[in-house]
Amino acid sequence: MEDMTTTAAPATTTPVVGFDQVTKTYGSVRAVDGLSLRLYPGETVALLGPNGAGKSTTLDLLLGLKNADSGTVNVFGTGPREAIVAGRVGAMLQSGGLMEDVTVAELVKLACSLHPKPYKAAEVMARAGITQIADRKVNKLSGGQAQRVRFALATAGDSDLIILDEPTTGMDVSARQAFWATMREQADQGRTVLFATHYLEEADAIADRVLVLHRGRLLADGTAAEIKAKAGARRVAFDLEGDIDEPALRGLPFLTSIDVSGQTVRIQSADADATVRALYGLGVYPRNLEVAGLGLEQAFVAITEAEEAKQSC
């Protein structure tokens, strides 16, 4: 598969974040393996990768929670901890604990009071959609409500970089939509938003740029459209009447995957035109034939599976 790393911004733009050949190991496991990347002002960046890809370790290094074994991590030209102390970084971590025996309002007011450039607590709660639960004790919150409180804490002040780890876990659809509308406003104001997510449809819809990590290395870097286009496959879906000869379908050229559900067949092909021609050559006459590019989720799977196959050779 061709190299998919792209340059996200011109070299004259001062980066917000810089990783230069960063490595972090845990015993025999190399969680981050020579990682180099740049993030720029106003970008909304999705960080994707299968379990064990190094996403959490990368965020920990960026937040100064862990130190690299080798290489350098810079945030606004300084070390991560210096940038955080200066109030330039806001973070919402999935595993972040919350003080329990306080109300939501008390917790948000505390976060605002500690930030070097604070917003008013009422504004922070309104933006996070938690005004109506301001008087509720934190230990009485649902999972989605707790996530919105974490978001409020991450945006308690005027930070230039916002880091989000699985931010919409537990939120319902309307809350997720409101959350991402708010984050888009943050990016439009020149802030950089970096988020790790397992909801690939969010990355597809929200991110200006997508980073795919695999075994601690940067496997792909580009827009969602670029990554989908370069995954090297297209989707073909159709319905068949009568008995389906699945072995014959599996023999179609350029096939990379196939799924037969009832009378509906869904396949991925490296050359959809050739596959469809061969399909008619079998004497098969599909109904409701659709040919489309891969979605980001299918492209992500194709990219990571291709890399796994390459490394197993």
C-alpha positions in Angstrom: 0.0 0.0 0.0 1.3 3.4 -0.9 2.6 5.8 1.8 -0.4 7.7 3.2 1.4 10.3 5.3 0.6 13.8 4.1 1.6 17.3 5.1 -1.3 19.0 6.9 -0.1 22.6 6.8 2.7 24.7 5.2 6.1 24.7 7.0 5.8 28.4 7.6 2.8 27.8 10.0 3.9 27.6 13.6 2.8 24.2 15.0 0.8 23.9 18.2 2.1 20.4 18.9 5.3 18.7 17.7 6.3 15.1 18.2 9.8 14.3 16.9 10.8 10.6 16.8 9.1 9.9 20.1 9.4 6.5 21.6 7.8 5.0 24.7 8.0 1.5 25.9 6.5 -0.6 28.7 8.8 -3.6 29.2 8.9 -5.4 25.9 6.0 -3.5 24.4 6.7 -0.4 22.4 3.5 1.7 22.8 4.9 4.6 20.8 7.4 3.9 18.1 9.3 6.8 16.6 6.2 9.0 16.3 6.6 12.3 14.5 3.7 14.6 13.8 2.6 18.3 13.9 -0.7 19.9 14.8 -1.6 23.4 13.7 -3.9 26.2 14.9 -7.6 25.9 14.1 -7.4 22.2 13.2 -9.9 19.6 14.4 -8.0 16.3 14.4 -9.3 12.8 15.0 -6.9 10.2 16.5 -7.9 6.7 15.5 -6.4 3.3 16.0 -7.3 -0.2 17.1 -6.9 -1.2 20.8 -3.2 -1.2 21.7 -2.3 1.3 18.9 -0.8 3.8 21.3 -3.5 6.4 21.4 -3.7 6.7 25.2 0.0 6.8 25.6 0.3 9.5 22.9 -2.2 11.6 24.8 -0.4 11.0 28.1 2.8 12.1 26.5 1.1 15.2 25.1 -0.3 16.1 28.5 3.0 15.5 30.4 1.5 12.6 32.3 4.3 10.3 31.0 7.8 11.1 29.8 9.1 9.8 26.5 12.0 7.4 26.5 13.5 9.2 23.5 12.5 12.0 21.1 10.9 15.3 22.1 7.3 16.5 22.6 6.7 20.2 22.3 3.5 22.1 23.0 3.5 25.8 21.9 7.3 25.6 21.8 7.7 24.4 25.4 7.3 21.2 27.3 3.8 19.8 27.9 3.7 20.6 31.6 4.8 24.2 31.1 2.0 24.7 28.5 -0.6 23.2 30.9 0.5 25.4 33.8 0.2 28.4 31.5 -3.4 27.4 30.9 -2.9 26.8 27.2 -4.2 23.2 27.3 -7.6 21.9 28.3 -8.1 18.1 28.6 -11.1 15.8 28.9 -9.9 12.3 29.7 -12.2 9.3 29.6 -10.7 7.9 32.8 -10.6 11.2 34.6 -12.1 11.0 38.0 -14.5 13.6 39.4 -14.8 14.9 42.9 -18.0 13.3 44.2 -19.3 15.0 47.3 -19.8 18.4 45.6 -22.4 19.8 43.3 -21.8 20.3 39.6 -21.7 24.1 40.0 -19.2 23.9 42.9 -16.9 21.7 40.8 -17.1 24.0 37.7 -16.5 27.1 39.8 -13.4 25.5 41.3 -12.0 24.6 37.8 -12.6 28.2 36.7 -10.9 29.6 39.7 -7.8 27.5 39.1 -7.5 28.5 35.4 -5.0 31.3 34.5 -7.5 32.7 32.0 -10.9 31.6 33.3 -14.4 31.9 31.9 -17.4 32.7 34.0 -18.8 29.4 35.5 -22.3 30.1 34.3 -21.1 30.5 30.7 -19.0 27.2 31.0 -22.0 25.3 32.3 -24.3 26.7 29.6 -21.9 25.8 26.9 -21.6 22.2 28.2 -25.4 21.9 28.6 -25.3 21.3 32.4 -27.0 24.4 33.7 -30.1 22.3 34.7 -28.0 19.9 36.8 -25.9 22.6 38.4 -27.2 21.8 41.9 -26.9 18.0 41.6 -24.2 16.1 43.4 -21.5 14.7 41.1 -21.9 11.2 42.4 -25.6 11.3 41.3 -24.9 11.9 37.6 -25.5 9.6 34.7 -22.6 8.6 32.4 -23.6 11.1 29.8 -24.0 13.9 32.3 -20.6 13.1 33.8 -19.0 13.4 30.4 -20.6 16.8 29.9 -19.2 17.9 33.3 -15.7 16.7 32.2 -16.1 18.8 29.0 -17.0 21.8 31.2 -13.8 21.3 33.2 -11.8 21.0 30.0 -13.1 24.3 28.7 -13.2 26.2 32.0 -10.8 28.8 30.6 -9.4 30.2 27.4 -7.1 27.3 26.3 -5.6 27.2 22.8 -5.4 23.4 22.6 -8.3 21.1 23.7 -7.6 17.4 24.0 -10.6 15.0 24.2 -10.4 11.2 24.9 -13.6 9.4 23.8 -15.6 12.6 24.6 -19.1 11.5 23.7 -19.1 8.1 25.4 -22.5 7.8 27.2 -24.1 10.8 25.5 -27.3 10.5 23.6 -27.6 11.6 20.0 -28.8 15.2 20.7 -26.1 15.7 23.3 -23.4 14.5 20.9 -24.7 16.8 18.2 -24.6 19.8 20.6 -21.2 18.8 21.8 -19.7 18.7 18.4 -21.3 22.0 17.4 -19.6 23.6 20.4 -16.2 22.1 19.5 -16.6 23.3 15.9 -17.1 26.8 17.3 -13.9 26.4 19.4 -11.9 25.4 16.2 -13.4 28.3 14.2 -12.0 30.7 16.9 -8.5 29.4 16.2 -8.2 26.7 18.8 -6.9 23.3 18.0 -9.0 20.3 18.9 -7.5 16.8 19.1 -9.9 13.9 19.9 -9.6 10.2 20.2 -12.7 8.2 19.4 -14.1 4.8 18.5 -17.1 6.5 16.8 -15.6 6.6 13.3 -18.7 8.4 11.9 -17.8 11.3 14.2 -14.3 11.4 12.9 -15.7 11.3 9.3 -18.2 14.1 10.0 -16.2 16.4 12.3 -12.4 16.1 11.7 -10.5 18.3 9.3 -7.7 15.7 9.6 -7.5 12.1 10.6 -4.4 10.4 12.2 -4.4 6.6 12.2 -2.0 5.0 14.7 -1.0 1.3 14.5 1.4 -0.3 16.9 2.6 3.1 18.0 3.4 4.4 14.5 1.6 6.9 12.4 0.1 4.8 9.6 -2.0 7.4 7.9 -2.4 11.2 8.0 -4.8 13.1 5.9 -8.4 14.2 5.5 -11.1 11.6 5.9 -11.7 11.8 2.1 -8.1 11.2 1.3 -7.9 8.2 3.6 -11.0 6.7 2.1 -9.8 7.3 -1.4 -6.4 5.7 -0.7 -7.7 2.7 1.1 -7.7 1.0 -2.3 -11.2 -0.6 -2.3 -14.8 0.2 -3.1 -18.1 -1.2 -1.8 -20.4 -3.2 -4.1 -23.9 -4.2 -2.8 -26.7 -5.9 -4.6 -29.6 -8.3 -4.1 -30.0 -11.7 -5.8 -33.1 -13.9 -6.3 -33.2 -17.6 -5.7 -30.3 -19.7 -4.5 -27.0 -17.9 -4.0 -23.8 -19.6 -5.2 -21.5 -18.2 -2.5 -18.4 -20.2 -3.5 -18.7 -18.7 -7.0 -19.1 -15.2 -5.6 -16.0 -15.7 -3.5 -14.1 -16.5 -6.7 -14.8 -13.0 -8.2 -11.6 -11.1 -9.1 -10.2 -8.3 -6.9 -12.4 -9.3 -4.0 -11.2 -8.3 -0.6 -14.2 -9.2 1.5 -17.7 -10.6 1.1 -20.8 -10.7 3.3 -24.0 -12.6 2.4 -27.1 -11.8 4.4 -30.3 -13.3 3.2 -30.6 -12.3 -0.5 -28.3 -9.3 0.0 -24.6 -9.5 -0.9 -22.1 -6.9 0.2 -18.5 -7.0 -1.0 -15.3 -4.9 -1.1 -13.2 -4.9 -4.2 -9.9 -3.4 -5.2 -11.3 -3.0 -8.8 -15.1 -2.7 -8.6 -15.5 -2.4 -12.4 -13.7 -5.7 -13.0 -15.6 -7.4 -10.2 -19.0 -6.3 -11.5 -18.1 -7.4 -15.1 -17.1 -10.8 -13.7 -20.3 -10.9 -11.7 -22.4 -10.7 -14.9 -20.0 -13.2 -16.5 -21.2 -15.7 -14.0 -24.7 -15.4 -15.4 -25.8 -13.6 -12.3 -28.2 -10.6 -12.7 -28.0 -8.4 -9.5 -30.8 -6.1 -8.5 -30.4 -2.8 -6.7 -26.7 -2.7 -7.6 -24.8 0.0 -5.7 -21.1 0.8 -6.1 -19.6 3.4 -3.7 -16.4 4.3 -2.0 -15.5 3.0 1.4 -16.8 4.7 4.4 -14.1 5.8 6.9 -14.8 2.8 9.1 -14.3 0.3 6.2 -11.2 2.3 5.1 -9.8 2.2 8.6 -10.2 -1.6 8.8 -8.7 -2.0 5.3 -5.7 0.1 6.2 -5.0 -1.6 9.5 -5.6 -5.1 8.2 -3.2 -4.5 5.3 -0.5 -3.3 7.7 -1.1 -6.4 9.9 -0.7 -8.6 6.8 2.5 -6.8 5.8 4.0 -7.2 9.3 3.1 -10.9 9.5 4.9 -11.7 6.3 
